[in-house]
């Protein structure tokens, strides 16, 4: 599977082009396992990243990876693959630092509530 990076730009999330790395994980891998492997690989490839920084694992639409979309089923790679219907090599998730994720998510939530 592939894991890229996202960053907050104002009140939106933007995928960072050219930052996708390939990681090998078992089909039973949970979001926490994928996040740890992705952070390790990204930190190894980009010295500007730090393992001490907290990160969030995100779907392509910038929602937090916790459950399979539209369900209350805990995330596993195999369940996500079945839901999406793509090969493992075509699955892409993203990481975003907590420092960027939390303020942007709060701003988006606030904008949604005030509209």
N, C-alpha and C positions, 0 to 999 in steps of 0.2 A: 504494500500500500504506500501511498505518498502522503507526506505532511508538509504543508507550506506554512508561511507566516502571514499574519494579518496585523494591521496597526490601526489605531483610531485616528481619524482625520476629521476634526470638528465633532459632529454628532453622528458620524457614520464610520463603518469599518471598511478598510481597503485591503485587498490582497496585495502582498508585496511580490512583484514579478521576479522570477529567477531565484526564489528561495526554497523551492520544493526539493525535499530529499526523500529517498526511498528507505523505508524501514521494513524489516522482516519480523512478523509477529504471528503467533498462532491464531487460528480462527476463534479460539475461546478467549482471546485477549479482551480485557475490560478497558474502559476509558482511561483509568489510572495507569495501567501498564503501557498503553499506547502513548500517553502524555509523557511518561518518564523516558521512554525510548526516543521519542521525538525530540525532547529537550536535550537529551544527551547527544544525539546526532547533530542537531543544529548548533549546539555549543562547540562541538568538535570541529565543525565546518566553518564557524563564524566566531572569531575571537572577541567580537564586540558584545556577544551575548554572555550572560552569566548564569550558572546553574543555581546560584543563590537567589535569583529573581524568581518570583512565583509566576506561573503561566497557567492559562486556561486552554482547554481543547475545544475547538469550535467546529461546527458544521460549516459548509460553504456559505450559508446565509447568515453567519455570525451568531447563531444560537449556540448555547452551551451544550456540549455533548454529555448527556447524563442518561437519557432514555432514547429508545428508538423513536424517531419523529412520529408524533400522533398517537403514541401509546404510553403506557406506564411500565413497559418492559425495560429492565435495566439494559444498558448498552453492552453488547458484545460485537466483535467484528463480524462474526458469522451471521448474526441476526441483522446487522446493518446491511451486509452484502445481500442477504435475501430480500430485504426491504427495497433496496436501491435497484437490484437486478443487474449489477455490473460485475465484471471480473475483479478479483482482489487488486490487481495491478492498476485498475482504473479508479479505485476509491481514493478520494482526497479529503483530508481533514486539515485543520489549521491550528496553529498555536498563536496566542497573543499574550503579552505580559499583563499580569494583573493590574499593574500601574496604569495601563492604557485601557484595559477592558472595563474595569469597574466604573470610572468616571463617565466614560462614553455610554455604557449601558444605563446608568442612572439618568443621564441627560436624555437619552432616547425614551426612557420610561416616563420622565417628566413631560416631555413634549407630547407623548401619546395621551397622557392624562389631561393636559390642558387644551387639547384640540377638541 
